[in-house]
Amino acid sequence: MSLFDPIIDLLGECWNGFNRMHRGGLGESPRGLADYRRNRWIVGGALVLLGIISIAVWLISRP
C-alpha cells in the first residue's frame, strides 16, 4: 500500500459519483446532490493541490 492509495481511492469514489449523476442516477438516494457537491469540492481541491505541488517541484528542480 503506497502513500497515495487512500487519495486515489477517494478520487475514484468521487469520479463514480460524478458518473452516476450524469447517467441520471442522482435521484437514487436523497443525499445524491449533496454527495455530488461534496465530491466536486474534493476533486477540485485535489486538482488545485496537485497543481501547487507540481509548481513547487518545478521551482525546486530548476538549476
C-alpha positions, 0 to 999 in steps of 0.5 A: 500500500503506497502513500497515495492509495487512500487519495486515489481511492477517494478520487475514484469514489468521487469520479463514480459519483460524478458518473452516476449523476450524469447517467441520471442516477442522482435521484437514487438516494436523497443525499445524491446532490449533496454527495455530488457537491461534496465530491466536486469540492474534493476533486477540485481541491485535489486538482488545485493541490496537485497543481501547487505541488507540481509548481513547487517541484518545478521551482525546486528542480530548476538549476 
